Amino acid sequence: MKTPHIIHISLGSNIGDRLDFLQKAVDEIYKTVGDVALISRVYQTPAWGFSSEDFYNICIAIRTFYTTTEVLAKLLAIETSLGRNRTDTKGYEARTIDLDIIFSSEGNIATKELVVPHPSIQDRKFVLEPLADIAPETKHPKLKQTVEQLLKHTSDNAEVIRLDKKIENPKNAYALSRFQYLTIEGNIGAGKTSLAQLIAQEFNAKLILERFADNPFLPKFYEDMERYAFPLEMSFLADRYQRLQDDIAQFDLFADFVVSDYDVFKSLVFAKVTLQEEEYTLYKKVFDLMYRNLAKPGLYVYLYQDTERLLENIKKRGRDYEQKIPAEYLDKINKGYLQFIKSQPQFNCKVVDVSEKDFIENRPDYISILEALVK
């Protein structure tokens, strides 16, 4: 999965219900731009450079897969949707919402439309105060001072009041921690690992990933499925059982819940497709003995993708031993999963069709998946 950019944004409002405009802006940033990792407290500050009502100001830190330039375009669209009317008038004016990029992990940017770091940050107490809440040790790449140091030495002597008000993080509404143990499943190339990683990062979950790359039988299986199916499935079953047994039992004080990119039941799904009848009968006896001792997921999610899209994803990620996987095999796996889900009425299952979604490149696609999980 790609590494996200970290971007710090300053938000201000001095028209109408200022707190509501800040909340709506943060909500839209979460839905369309990226994960809202940190939110400062709310500060009341005098209008800077013109006479008007006081501003409410906050700063947020986001994680996003969009470039900083792309983020700017999305922020301008959010301003417009919230009634910001940018004019050609020189100087400052009152506004429903003002969104400015302060820092970016992409480094220094200087274009006609965008300058990062924001060139006036050191002289803007209404930015430095909330920014110091969430990024006190972040160093200005040009001035070589931390935000805390910039605040201490700023020439701006405006009175800044910290308010007893709060902006809620939009992701709290999804409350995924209530499931305690969340499993993301799917066919080969469906995106289950990427989604599990995203959820773990955004929602502070302990992440359990399958160790398929360590299995010595896997490359051999794709060369000769009939010969290596049984040792492959037995080795996967043993590893999945041991890993889940150890990791779920091991309590993590710093994580809110557990998310994995597999459930041990996938062993039975794949074995049903790959093993001969006599082998499968023996395999299921071993599976049933192991399965009764494992914790069951509070929510089981199956990411469905059509076979054509799966083959595209497999080709794109470029694992040599996967390039010869036949479409018929993927079809059988999909059918096996769907049959399994129908046979487990006691499971809390969600089937999410992601055939037309790209939840890494398109943030709204990711949000649509979250919404499907909590319906």
Secondary structure as the mmCIF struct_conf table of DSSP 4:
data_model
#
loop_
_struct_conf.conf_type_id
_struct_conf.id
_struct_conf.beg_label_comp_id
_struct_conf.beg_label_asym_id
_struct_conf.beg_label_seq_id
_struct_conf.end_label_comp_id
_struct_conf.end_label_asym_id
_struct_conf.end_label_seq_id
HELX_LH_PP_P HELX_LH_PP_P1 LYS A 2 PRO A 4
STRN STRN1 HIS A 5 SER A 13
BEND BEND1 ILE A 15 ASP A 17
HELX_RH_AL_P HELX_RH_AL_P1 ARG A 18 THR A 32
TURN_TY1_P TURN_TY1_P1 VAL A 33 VAL A 33
STRN STRN2 ASP A 35 ILE A 39
STRN STRN3 TYR A 43 THR A 45
HELX_LH_PP_P HELX_LH_PP_P2 PRO A 46 ALA A 47
BEND BEND2 TRP A 48 PHE A 50
BEND BEND3 GLU A 53 GLU A 53
HELX_LH_PP_P HELX_LH_PP_P3 ASP A 54 ASP A 54
STRN STRN4 PHE A 55 THR A 64
BEND BEND4 PHE A 65 TYR A 66
HELX_RH_AL_P HELX_RH_AL_P2 THR A 68 SER A 81
TURN_TY1_P TURN_TY1_P2 LEU A 82 GLY A 83
BEND BEND5 ASP A 88 ASP A 88
BEND BEND6 LYS A 90 GLY A 91
BEND BEND7 THR A 96 THR A 96
STRN STRN5 ASP A 98 SER A 104
TURN_TY1_P TURN_TY1_P3 SER A 105 GLU A 106
STRN STRN6 ILE A 109 ALA A 110
BEND BEND8 LYS A 112 GLU A 113
STRN STRN7 VAL A 115 VAL A 116
BEND BEND9 PRO A 117 PRO A 117
TURN_TY1_P TURN_TY1_P4 PRO A 119 SER A 120
HELX_RH_3T_P HELX_RH_3T_P1 ILE A 121 ASP A 123
HELX_RH_AL_P HELX_RH_AL_P3 LYS A 125 ILE A 134
TURN_TY1_P TURN_TY1_P5 PRO A 136 GLU A 137
HELX_LH_PP_P HELX_LH_PP_P4 THR A 138 THR A 138
STRN STRN8 LYS A 139 LYS A 139
HELX_LH_PP_P HELX_LH_PP_P5 HIS A 140 HIS A 140
TURN_TY1_P TURN_TY1_P6 PRO A 141 LEU A 143
STRN STRN9 THR A 146 THR A 146
HELX_RH_AL_P HELX_RH_AL_P4 VAL A 147 HIS A 153
BEND BEND10 SER A 155 SER A 155
STRN STRN10 ILE A 161 ARG A 162
BEND BEND11 ASP A 164 ASP A 164
HELX_LH_PP_P HELX_LH_PP_P6 ILE A 167 ASN A 169
HELX_RH_3T_P HELX_RH_3T_P2 PRO A 170 TYR A 174
HELX_RH_3T_P HELX_RH_3T_P3 LEU A 176 PHE A 179
BEND BEND12 GLN A 180 GLN A 180
STRN STRN11 TYR A 181 GLY A 186
BEND BEND13 ASN A 187 ASN A 187
TURN_TY1_P TURN_TY1_P7 ILE A 188 GLY A 189
BEND BEND14 ALA A 190 GLY A 191
HELX_RH_AL_P HELX_RH_AL_P5 LYS A 192 PHE A 203
TURN_TY1_P TURN_TY1_P8 ASN A 204 ASN A 204
STRN STRN12 ALA A 205 ILE A 208
HELX_RH_3T_P HELX_RH_3T_P4 PHE A 212 ASP A 214
TURN_TY1_P TURN_TY1_P9 PRO A 216 PRO A 216
HELX_RH_AL_P HELX_RH_AL_P6 PHE A 217 GLU A 223
HELX_RH_AL_P HELX_RH_AL_P7 MET A 225 ALA A 249
BEND BEND15 GLN A 250 GLN A 250
TURN_TY1_P TURN_TY1_P10 LEU A 253 PHE A 254
BEND BEND16 ASP A 256 ASP A 256
STRN STRN13 PHE A 257 SER A 260
BEND BEND17 ASP A 261 ASP A 261
TURN_TY1_P TURN_TY1_P11 VAL A 264 PHE A 265
HELX_RH_AL_P HELX_RH_AL_P8 LYS A 266 THR A 274
BEND BEND18 LEU A 275 LEU A 275
HELX_RH_AL_P HELX_RH_AL_P9 GLU A 277 TYR A 291
TURN_TY1_P TURN_TY1_P12 ARG A 292 ASN A 293
BEND BEND19 LEU A 294 LEU A 294
HELX_LH_PP_P HELX_LH_PP_P7 ALA A 295 PRO A 297
BEND BEND20 GLY A 298 GLY A 298
STRN STRN14 LEU A 299 TYR A 304
HELX_RH_AL_P HELX_RH_AL_P10 THR A 307 ARG A 317
TURN_TY1_P TURN_TY1_P13 GLY A 318 GLY A 318
HELX_RH_3T_P HELX_RH_3T_P5 ASP A 320 GLU A 322
TURN_TY1_P TURN_TY1_P14 GLN A 323 LYS A 324
HELX_RH_AL_P HELX_RH_AL_P11 ALA A 327 LYS A 342
TURN_TY1_P TURN_TY1_P15 SER A 343 SER A 343
TURN_TY1_P TURN_TY1_P16 PRO A 345 GLN A 346
BEND BEND21 PHE A 347 PHE A 347
STRN STRN15 CYS A 349 ASP A 353
TURN_TY1_P TURN_TY1_P17 SER A 355 GLU A 356
TURN_TY1_P TURN_TY1_P18 PHE A 359 GLU A 361
HELX_RH_AL_P HELX_RH_AL_P12 ARG A 363 LEU A 373
TURN_TY1_P TURN_TY1_P19 VAL A 374 VAL A 374
#
